[in-house]
């Protein structure tokens, strides 16, 4: 089944490929889980709960479900579709509820069943927030900085433990590597275990698989297990961060693979 998404690209539900108009060759391809998630929203245009999405896409297919997995693949879908000029393909309606963006035009091709417009449903009653005094721009900026720094620190510690197999908490030193047009950061321990050439090659392979561009103003953190180098199964972590002089890790898209195989 194929669908024309906002006249920007053609999505093939049989293999998850994305093809540009007037082209016969796929431009990119969604992973199996990302494609299953998007197929669910193609079939359910109404407001749905996160619990139902986790059950239908993960639990019913024998996969381990979690809000972390759902958030990761929602971010991946939004980022991929944004690359083709379609913003916010999946929107958060209220806490715990999601919906396919009703402003996005989806036209079925071939013999695909029609994608109906979103049904009118009763949304959960919003919870009135407690009245709080407005915070200054500086205070809001500090909150974002602290939240981003905490999340990044937790992610780096988890990756470090999985790679070196130690329980002792140690600070992670990052080294900047000259690579193409983007800024690439690696831990010193990572660089001691592999050559710079192999590290850059594996970074490009993972980045291209995720359809992420390497251009000026982009910052990346990249870690992987030794077995990636031998084309075996291994663990991979890639953080794609916005660069800001006051807050270098204020916003990051994080990608985790626990059974990566190029």
VOPAGU-2260 file (C-alpha; in pm, 1 decimal, decimal comma):
REM VOPAGU-2260
SITE   aa  ch    i         X         Y         Z
SITE  UNK   A    0       0,0       0,0       0,0
SITE  UNK   A    1     135,7     341,0     -95,8
SITE  UNK   A    2      39,8     685,5      29,4
SITE  UNK   A    3     115,1    1035,6     -97,9
SITE  UNK   A    4     207,7    1242,3     209,9
SITE  UNK   A    5     129,3    1614,6     165,7
SITE  UNK   A    6     244,5    1586,1    -199,1
SITE  UNK   A    7     600,0    1578,4     -60,1
SITE  UNK   A    8     687,3    1209,7     -84,3
SITE  UNK   A    9     540,8     861,9    -133,3
SITE  UNK   A   10     532,1     625,1     164,9
SITE  UNK   A   11     520,6     250,9      89,2
SITE  UNK   A   12     371,4      63,3     385,0
SITE  UNK   A   13     498,9    -274,6     260,4
SITE  UNK   A   14     867,2    -195,5     314,4
SITE  UNK   A   15     872,7     148,5     483,2
SITE  UNK   A   16    1045,3     324,7     192,1
SITE  UNK   A   17    1006,7     698,8     125,3
SITE  UNK   A   18    1025,5     805,6    -240,2
SITE  UNK   A   19    1030,7    1157,1    -380,0
SITE  UNK   A   20     771,5    1250,7    -646,1
SITE  UNK   A   21     878,5    1184,3   -1005,6
SITE  UNK   A   22    1141,6     935,5    -879,9
SITE  UNK   A   23    1147,5     557,8    -916,4
SITE  UNK   A   24    1415,5     494,2    -654,1
SITE  UNK   A   25    1347,8     517,1    -274,9
SITE  UNK   A   26    1514,4     814,5    -108,7
SITE  UNK   A   27    1519,2     662,1     241,7
SITE  UNK   A   28    1359,3     387,7     448,6
SITE  UNK   A   29    1196,6     374,7     792,6
SITE  UNK   A   30    1303,6     105,7    1036,0
SITE  UNK   A   31    1061,2    -180,7    1100,0
SITE  UNK   A   32     942,3     -35,0    1431,3
SITE  UNK   A   33     912,1     322,0    1296,9
SITE  UNK   A   34     714,8     193,0     997,3
SITE  UNK   A   35     484,5     -12,9    1223,0
SITE  UNK   A   36     424,8     296,4    1438,7
SITE  UNK   A   37     335,5     514,1    1138,7
SITE  UNK   A   38     109,0     240,0     996,9
SITE  UNK   A   39     -80,0     240,7    1326,7
SITE  UNK   A   40    -150,1     613,7    1292,1
SITE  UNK   A   41    -252,1     564,0     928,1
SITE  UNK   A   42    -520,0     322,3    1048,4
SITE  UNK   A   43    -619,8     528,0    1353,4
SITE  UNK   A   44    -675,2     893,8    1271,3
SITE  UNK   A   45    -862,7     963,7    1594,2
SITE  UNK   A   46    -708,5    1066,2    1927,4
SITE  UNK   A   47    -544,1     758,4    2083,7
SITE  UNK   A   48    -380,4     686,6    2416,5
SITE  UNK   A   49     -11,0     609,4    2454,2
SITE  UNK   A   50    -106,5     282,7    2628,0
SITE  UNK   A   51    -300,9     164,0    2321,7
SITE  UNK   A   52     -11,3     254,9    2088,8
SITE  UNK   A   53     235,9      63,1    2307,3
SITE  UNK   A   54       5,4    -241,5    2316,0
SITE  UNK   A   55     -69,1    -255,2    1943,3
SITE  UNK   A   56     280,2    -170,6    1811,9
SITE  UNK   A   57     501,3    -331,8    2077,4
SITE  UNK   A   58     322,6    -577,6    2309,5
SITE  UNK   A   59     108,1    -748,1    2042,1
SITE  UNK   A   60     422,5    -805,7    1832,4
SITE  UNK   A   61     620,2    -964,1    2115,3
SITE  UNK   A   62     835,1    -655,6    2177,2
SITE  UNK   A   63     914,4    -487,3    2507,3
SITE  UNK   A   64     715,5    -165,3    2535,1
SITE  UNK   A   65     809,8     148,7    2726,5
SITE  UNK   A   66     739,0     518,6    2708,3
SITE  UNK   A   67    1108,7     570,1    2636,2
SITE  UNK   A   68    1084,7     351,6    2323,5
SITE  UNK   A   69     770,0     531,0    2210,7
SITE  UNK   A   70     927,6     874,5    2261,0
SITE  UNK   A   71    1238,0     768,8    2068,3
SITE  UNK   A   72    1043,2     646,3    1764,7
SITE  UNK   A   73     804,4     942,3    1770,4
SITE  UNK   A   74    1109,2    1171,0    1760,3
SITE  UNK   A   75    1256,1     965,1    1476,2
SITE  UNK   A   76     931,6     984,8    1272,4
SITE  UNK   A   77     897,5    1359,7    1325,2
SITE  UNK   A   78    1261,2    1421,7    1233,0
SITE  UNK   A   79    1242,1    1206,1     918,5
SITE  UNK   A   80     917,8    1366,4     797,1
SITE  UNK   A   81    1049,5    1715,6     882,1
SITE  UNK   A   82    1336,4    1642,2     643,1
SITE  UNK   A   83    1073,8    1621,9     364,2
SITE  UNK   A   84     891,8    1939,9     471,5
SITE  UNK   A   85     617,5    1776,8     681,3
SITE  UNK   A   86     620,7    1915,9    1037,2
SITE  UNK   A   87     473,9    1740,8    1341,4
SITE  UNK   A   88     333,3    1433,8    1167,4
SITE  UNK   A   89     225,8    1306,5    1513,4
SITE  UNK   A   90     103,4    1563,7    1767,2
SITE  UNK   A   91      47,5    1542,7    2143,3
SITE  UNK   A   92    -316,8    1633,3    2208,1
SITE  UNK   A   93    -296,4    1626,6    2588,0
SITE  UNK   A   94    -105,4    1439,0    2853,5
SITE  UNK   A   95     -98,9    1072,3    2752,3
SITE  UNK   A   96    -284,1    1118,0    2420,7
SITE  UNK   A   97    -156,3    1137,9    2061,7
SITE  UNK   A   98    -302,7    1198,1    1714,4
SITE  UNK   A   99    -191,0    1201,3    1353,2
SITE  UNK   A  100    -167,0    1566,3    1246,4
SITE  UNK   A  101    -507,3    1645,0    1087,4
SITE  UNK   A  102    -348,8    1921,7     875,7
SITE  UNK   A  103    -132,6    1672,1     686,5
SITE  UNK   A  104    -298,8    1554,6     363,5
SITE  UNK   A  105    -260,1    1178,7     308,2
SITE  UNK   A  106    -374,3    1048,5     -30,7
SITE  UNK   A  107    -390,8     668,0     -77,0
SITE  UNK   A  108    -246,7     537,2    -403,2
SITE  UNK   A  109    -294,9     207,1    -588,5
SITE  UNK   A  110    -566,5       4,5    -416,2
SITE  UNK   A  111    -492,1     127,6     -65,8
SITE  UNK   A  112    -797,0     182,9     156,6
SITE  UNK   A  113    -883,4     550,3     199,3
SITE  UNK   A  114    -738,7     732,7     497,1
SITE  UNK   A  115   -1036,7     897,8     661,9
SITE  UNK   A  116   -1014,3    1240,0     828,2
SITE  UNK   A  117    -986,4    1236,4    1207,3
SITE  UNK   A  118   -1307,3    1148,8    1387,6
SITE  UNK   A  119   -1457,4    1399,4    1627,8
SITE  UNK   A  120   -1403,7    1251,2    1972,1
SITE  UNK   A  121   -1437,9    1376,2    2323,1
SITE  UNK   A  122   -1096,6    1476,7    2444,1
SITE  UNK   A  123   -1000,4    1421,0    2809,0
SITE  UNK   A  124   -1087,4    1713,3    3029,1
SITE  UNK   A  125    -775,5    1929,0    3069,2
SITE  UNK   A  126    -633,8    1959,6    3417,2
SITE  UNK   A  127    -622,6    2318,0    3528,1
SITE  UNK   A  128    -264,7    2403,1    3627,3
SITE  UNK   A  129    -198,5    2567,5    3958,1
SITE  UNK   A  130    -141,9    2939,3    3939,4
SITE  UNK   A  131     227,6    3016,4    3957,9
SITE  UNK   A  132     421,5    3335,0    3923,1
SITE  UNK   A  133     575,5    3377,3    3576,2
SITE  UNK   A  134     945,2    3306,8    3564,4
SITE  UNK   A  135    1198,8    3529,3    3400,8
SITE  UNK   A  136    1365,7    3437,3    3071,9
SITE  UNK   A  137    1690,6    3378,2    3259,3
SITE  UNK   A  138    1522,6    3137,2    3503,8
SITE  UNK   A  139    1359,7    2945,1    3217,7
SITE  UNK   A  140    1692,8    2923,3    3040,0
SITE  UNK   A  141    1861,6    2785,4    3350,9
SITE  UNK   A  142    1588,0    2522,4    3387,7
SITE  UNK   A  143    1638,6    2404,0    3029,0
SITE  UNK   A  144    2013,4    2401,7    3079,0
SITE  UNK   A  145    1990,8    2191,3    3394,8
SITE  UNK   A  146    1741,7    1948,1    3239,7
SITE  UNK   A  147    1950,3    1903,2    2925,3
SITE  UNK   A  148    2272,2    1860,1    3122,0
SITE  UNK   A  149    2113,7    1600,1    3353,4
SITE  UNK   A  150    1970,3    1395,1    3065,2
SITE  UNK   A  151    2299,2    1399,2    2877,7
SITE  UNK   A  152    2496,3    1300,3    3187,2
SITE  UNK   A  153    2263,1    1005,6    3251,5
SITE  UNK   A  154    2285,3     887,9    2888,5
SITE  UNK   A  155    2665,5     909,0    2883,2
SITE  UNK   A  156    2697,4     719,5    3211,7
SITE  UNK   A  157    2469,2     438,9    3088,4
SITE  UNK   A  158    2665,3     404,0    2764,4
SITE  UNK   A  159    2997,8     409,3    2947,3
SITE  UNK   A  160    2886,1     131,5    3184,1
SITE  UNK   A  161    2766,7     -87,4    2894,5
SITE  UNK   A  162    3092,5     -44,2    2699,6
SITE  UNK   A  163    3354,5     -88,7    2968,9
SITE  UNK   A  164    3161,0    -307,2    3212,2
SITE  UNK   A  165    3257,9    -121,1    3530,1
SITE  UNK   A  166    3048,0       1,5    3817,7
SITE  UNK   A  167    3267,2     287,8    3932,4
SITE  UNK   A  168    3133,2     633,2    3841,4
SITE  UNK   A  169    3396,8     835,6    3659,4
SITE  UNK   A  170    3381,7    1165,7    3471,6
SITE  UNK   A  171    3381,9    1130,7    3093,5
SITE  UNK   A  172    3631,4    1344,6    2900,9
SITE  UNK   A  173    3522,8    1441,3    2547,5
SITE  UNK   A  174    3759,7    1519,1    2260,6
SITE  UNK   A  175    3663,2    1712,7    1949,7
SITE  UNK   A  176    3747,7    1538,6    1622,2
SITE  UNK   A  177    3784,9    1711,4    1286,8
SITE  UNK   A  178    3528,7    1542,4    1066,3
SITE  UNK   A  179    3359,0    1684,4     758,3
SITE  UNK   A  180    3162,9    2003,5     836,3
SITE  UNK   A  181    3002,3    1908,1    1167,3
SITE  UNK   A  182    3145,1    1893,7    1519,0
SITE  UNK   A  183    3207,3    1535,7    1635,6
SITE  UNK   A  184    3284,3    1460,3    2002,9
SITE  UNK   A  185    3418,2    1128,1    2132,4
SITE  UNK   A  186    3522,9    1004,7    2474,3
SITE  UNK   A  187    3895,0     956,0    2528,7
SITE  UNK   A  188    3832,5     593,6    2620,2
SITE  UNK   A  189    3646,5     540,6    2290,8
SITE  UNK   A  190    3939,6     683,9    2094,6
SITE  UNK   A  191    4188,8     462,7    2278,6
SITE  UNK   A  192    4002,7     151,3    2163,6
SITE  UNK   A  193    3964,4     235,8    1791,4
SITE  UNK   A  194    4148,1     435,6    1527,3
SITE  UNK   A  195    4023,8     780,4    1430,4
SITE  UNK   A  196    3963,5     662,5    1073,0
SITE  UNK   A  197    3749,6     364,2    1181,9
SITE  UNK   A  198    3561,1     583,7    1428,9
SITE  UNK   A  199    3474,5     841,2    1159,4
SITE  UNK   A  200    3375,3     570,6     911,7
SITE  UNK   A  201    3135,2     404,6    1158,7
SITE  UNK   A  202    2993,4     744,9    1257,1
SITE  UNK   A  203    2912,9     821,6     891,8
SITE  UNK   A  204    2754,4     478,9     842,8
SITE  UNK   A  205    2523,6     517,1    1145,1
SITE  UNK   A  206    2443,7     881,9    1060,7
SITE  UNK   A  207    2353,1     802,1     699,3
SITE  UNK   A  208    2137,1     508,3     811,2
SITE  UNK   A  209    1945,9     754,7    1033,1
SITE  UNK   A  210    1928,7    1008,5     747,0
SITE  UNK   A  211    2098,1    1277,3     960,1
SITE  UNK   A  212    2301,6    1545,8     783,2
SITE  UNK   A  213    2654,4    1647,3     888,0
SITE  UNK   A  214    2674,8    2022,3     829,3
SITE  UNK   A  215    2805,2    2339,2     998,8
SITE  UNK   A  216    2629,9    2415,7    1325,4
SITE  UNK   A  217    2563,7    2046,5    1406,3
SITE  UNK   A  218    2717,3    1872,9    1709,9
SITE  UNK   A  219    2732,7    1493,0    1756,0
SITE  UNK   A  220    2830,8    1254,1    2036,4
SITE  UNK   A  221    2899,5     900,1    1915,6
SITE  UNK   A  222    2971,1     572,6    2098,7
SITE  UNK   A  223    2956,3     210,3    1986,9
SITE  UNK   A  224    3053,9    -138,7    2096,1
SITE  UNK   A  225    3357,0    -311,3    1946,3
SITE  UNK   A  226    3144,0    -558,3    1748,9
SITE  UNK   A  227    3011,8    -281,4    1522,9
SITE  UNK   A  228    3361,6    -268,0    1376,6
SITE  UNK   A  229    3340,4    -633,9    1273,8
SITE  UNK   A  230    2988,4    -607,6    1124,9
SITE  UNK   A  231    2839,3    -798,2    1415,6
SITE  UNK   A  232    2565,7    -709,7    1657,5
SITE  UNK   A  233    2660,5    -432,4    1897,2
SITE  UNK   A  234    2536,2    -135,2    2095,6
SITE  UNK   A  235    2531,5     214,9    1946,7
SITE  UNK   A  236    2456,1     559,3    2093,3
SITE  UNK   A  237    2435,6     875,8    1880,8
SITE  UNK   A  238    2336,1    1219,0    2014,5
SITE  UNK   A  239    2254,0    1494,3    1761,3
SITE  UNK   A  240    2261,8    1828,0    1945,2
SITE  UNK   A  241    2188,8    2190,0    1862,3
SITE  UNK   A  242    2488,9    2419,0    1917,3
SITE  UNK   A  243    2451,8    2716,7    2149,8
SITE  UNK   A  244    2736,6    2909,5    2309,4
SITE  UNK   A  245    2560,2    2942,3    2647,3
SITE  UNK   A  246    2423,4    2589,5    2657,3
SITE  UNK   A  247    2608,5    2341,3    2432,2
SITE  UNK   A  248    2363,7    2056,8    2502,8
SITE  UNK   A  249    2033,6    2243,9    2532,9
SITE  UNK   A  250    1856,8    2019,1    2279,3
SITE  UNK   A  251    1958,5    1674,1    2159,8
SITE  UNK   A  252    1798,3    1395,4    1956,8
SITE  UNK   A  253    1929,1    1068,5    2105,0
SITE  UNK   A  254    1938,7     736,3    1920,2
SITE  UNK   A  255    2003,6     403,4    2093,5
SITE  UNK   A  256    2055,0      65,4    1928,2
SITE  UNK   A  257    2109,4    -243,0    2142,1
SITE  UNK   A  258    2137,8    -484,7    1847,7
SITE  UNK   A  259    2280,0    -276,5    1566,0
SITE  UNK   A  260    2390,6    -451,6    1248,1
SITE  UNK   A  261    2505,6    -236,2     949,6
